[in-house]
Amino acid sequence: MTPAEDPSQHEPEADARSQPKPWVATMANWLDTRYRVPGTDWKFGLDAVIGLVPVAGDTLTTLVGSAMLVEAVRLKVGPKVIAKMVGNLAIDWVVGLVPGADLVLDVAFKAHARNAKLLMEAADGGDDSSEPDGD
């Protein structure tokens, strides 16, 4: 049997395709939890800092965060997971347009970390949202 015909030669590649790329966790960390306020448990990331620039900052971090949506489509996660991820980004962007509220939301809500978690759980089979809604 040639290596191309040997099914064991394809298993690692299939596993690699069914898991989110490592950059997903890295992006979520940098955008939402990279830094800690000294003396507290409060974590924040570049999303909170970039979001201080009105409209453009939150728009930029939403566009960057949408790369996780592309990864979700690549992994063929279910429509419910993708809808939750879109909802998280939408909340982050809309509230981000309100001065003051944007900083609080970025520190408390952490849309990118939520989306990374949703994506990883769906890829691990921990979310049945890829199943069609039944009767």
N, C-alpha and C positions, 0 to 999 in steps of 0.2 A: 504494500500500500504506500503510495506517495504521501509526503507531508501534506499536500493540498487535500488529499482524500481522508486523512486521519482526523477524526472528529476531536481528538484530544488537543490537536494543534489550534483549534478555534475557541476552546473554552475560556482561556484567559482574556482573549479579545472580547468575547461576549460579556464577561463579567465587567470588564473595563467600561464597556458601553452602557451597562445598566446602573452604574454609579455616577453621581455628580462628579465633575472635574474638581480637583483640589482647590482651584481658585475660588469656588463658591464659598467655602468656609473662610478663606483668607479675605475675600471681599467683604463678607458680613462682619468679620472682626474689625477690619480697617474702617468700615463705614459706621459701625454701631458700638463696638465695645473695646476698642484698642487702648483707650486711656481711662484712667481712674482719677476721680477727684480725691486728692490726698485727705486722709482721715475719714473717708466715707466708703460706702460700697457702690457709689454711683459711678457707672461707666458710661463713656460716650465715645464717639468716633468722629471721623471726618464729616459725616453727614451733618452733625450739629454745627461744626465749624463752617463748612461751606454754605450751609443753610442760612448763615447770618447775612449773606448777600441776598437782598430781596429778590424774589421770583427766580432769578437766574440760578442761584445756588441750589434751591430745592428742585428746580427743573433739571439741572445737571445731575444731581445725585439720583433722581428718579430715572433718568436715562441710563446712568451707569448700572443702577439696580435692576433695570429691565433685562440686562444680560442674563440674569437668573431665569427669567421667563423663557428666553431662547433655550437655555439648558433644560428647562422643564419640558419644552416641546421636543427637544432632541431625545430626552429620556422617555417620552411618550407617557408622562404621568397623566392622571385623569383630569377631566375638565373641572371637577370641584377643587382640586388642588390649585390648578392654574387660576381659577376664579378667586380663590382666597389670596393668592399671591398678588394678583392684580388689585384686589381690594386693599391689601396692605400698602401697596405703592400709592394707590389713589388717596388713601387717608393721609399718608405721609406727605404727599404733594399738596393736597388741598389745605390741610391744616398748616403746612409750611408756608403758605401764602399770608398767614396772619402773623404780623410781628409779635414776638413774645411767645405766642403759643407754639411756634415752630421749634424753639429751643426745648421747651418742656416736652413736646411730643417726641422729638428726636432722642432725648435722654430716657424717656419713660417707655415709649412704644417699640422702638427698635425694629422698624419694618423689614430691614434687610436681614437681620438675625432671625426674625420670624420666618421669612421666606426661605432662608437657607435650611432651617429646621424642617419646614414643610417639605421641601424638596428632598432632603436626605431621608426623612421618614417614608415618603412615597417611594423612593428608589429602593429602600430596604424592604418594601412590602408591608410596612406598618400602617399604611393608609389604604383603605379599600375604595378610595374615590376614583380609581381607574375603572372600577366596575360600573356598568350601566345601571341606572336606577331601575329597580325591578318593581313588579306589581305587588 
